[in-house]
Amino acid sequence: MSISGDPHLFVSGNLALNFIGTAQERRSTYIERLATEADLGEWAVAAGVLDTAPDCTGALDRAKALREAAWRIMQAELHGEGPAAADAALVNRHAADRVPDLTLRPDGTVTRTGTIDSALAAIARSALELLGGPDRERIKECGRSECSRLYLDTSRGGSRRWCDMAVCGNRAKIKAYRARNTQATV
């Protein structure tokens, strides 16, 4: 397991998918972007779920369990299968918790307050809303073989291939270019 880079990458187009993406390259080098409880709290703020980092003491394992259950459910969806009962139960349990409180201020801004469990509830509800909504068919996995990030393909023709063109798309194109040039010189 390696830890690298900015843990705050939001290229998936959905809160739950972005949260799932905090574990990357699951089939190769595995990159963990939530290594500490502080990472989890910072992610909740960066994702716009809460305005200030909550106390995450003891929450990292629960958060990762939710992330992995949501990952397996999305993978089952991609393969035309139903979710495992234990994964569905775990996501449902989190979704039943209280979500963050939203308050409209006199200046027109909104505050988002709550605990880490309320942030996890928002993530679980995001997953359920995605699976139960019209964008369900738009869930895709990045086309770069080393990447495992899921994203919503909102392109007009539904032909998006990579989670992020600047990272995975660029890497895939470089790899293809090098392969073509290697073959041309042989």
N, C-alpha and C positions, 0 to 999 in steps of 0.2 A: 504494500500500500504506500502510495506517495501522496504528499501534500504539496501543492504548488499553486501559484498564481492567485488571482483575485477570486474570492469565494462568491462574489456578487455578479454573476453573469445571468442576464435575463433576456434570453433570445428565444425562448420556447413559446411565448404568446399566451401563457396561462400560468396562474399562480402555482397550481399543483405540479405542472410539468417543469416549471422552473425549480421547484423544490426537489423534485426527483433528480434533476440535473446537478444537484450538489454532490452526487456521486457520478463520476465520469469515467469513460473508457473502461466500463465494467468487464469487458471481455479480454482486455489486454493489460495495460499497466496499472489500472485502477487508481483513480485520483479522488481522494476524499477532501471535500471542501468544507466540511463541518467537523473539524478535528476537535474542537473544544466547545464548551458551553457558551463561551463568549462569541465564538463564530456563529452559533445558532441565534443568539440574541441580535447580533449585528445583521445577520441575514434577514431576520424578521423586520428590522427597520429599513434596510435597503430595499426590500421587496414591497414596502409600503403597507405592510400589515399592521404595524404598530409605529407610533412616533418616537418612542424611546425603548431602548433595549430592556426587556424584562429580566427578572431573576430567572435564570435557566438551571439553577442547581438541581441536579438529578434528572433533568429533562432530556439530555442528549440521547440516551438509549431509547426513550419513548419516541423521540422525533425520528431517529433513524429507523425504528421499527415501522412507523407510519410511512416513511419514505419508501422503504423496501416493499411493504405491502402494496402501496400505490403503484410502484414500478411493476410488480408482478401482475397486478390487475390490468395495467395498460398493455403489458406484453400479451396477456391473454386476449385482450381486445384486438390487438394487432393480428393475432393468429386465429381469430374467429372462435375463440373459446370463452367460456364463462369463467368468472373469478373463483379462486379457491375459497371455500367457506370461511376459513380462518382469516384470510386477507380481507374479505368483505366485512366480516365481523369487526376486525380491528379498525378499518376505515370508518365504518358506521358508528362505532363507539366514539371515535374522535369527533366525527361530524355532529354528534348529539350534544357535545359540550357547548358552552356559551362562547359565542364569537366575540371579537373585540367590540367595544362600545365606540360608536361614532357620534360626535357632537359637533353641530354647526355653531360656529362662533359668530358674534355680531359683525365681525369684519369679513364674513363669508368663507373663511377657511374652515376646514374640518380637522378635528383631532381624532386620533385613533389610540385608544387606551385598552389595556388588558394584560393578561398573563401570557406566559408561553403556551399554556394549554389552550387559551382562546385563539392564539395564533395558529396552533396546530388544528384547531377546529375549523378555522377559515380555510386552511390548506385542504383538509379532508372534504369540506363542502365544495371547494373548487373542483376537486377530482370527481365528486359525485355529480355536480352540475355539468361537467364536461361529458361524462359518460351518459348522462341522461338527457343531453341536449342535442341541438342540431349540428354541433361541431364534432361530434363523436367520430364521424367518418373522415375527419381531417387530421386525426392523430397520425403522425408518422415518426419513424426513427431515422436518424441521420444516415445518409448514404455512405459516409466515410467508414470503412470497415472497423477502424480502431475506436470510433466514437459510438456511444450508446445513448446519446441525448435524444429525448423525445421532444417533439414540437408540433404546433398546429400549422398545417400548410394552408395559409390563407392566400396563396397565389391564385391568380385568375383561373388558370387552367389546372390547378392542383398538381403542378409539376415541380414544385420545390424539392430539391434533393438533399440539401444539407441543412443542419440546424442553424448554422451561421456562415454566410458566404465569406466573411472576412477571415474566419479561422478554418473551419473544416472544408469549405468550398475551395479556398486557396490551397490548402494542403493537398486535397485530392487532385486539383489541377496540376500542381507542381509534380506530384507523384506520376501522373499520367504523362506529363511532358518528359520527365526523365526516362520513363519506360520507353516512350517513342524514340527518344534520342539514343538510348542504349541499343535498341533494336536496329536503328539506322546505321550505327557505326560497326555493328557486328557483321 
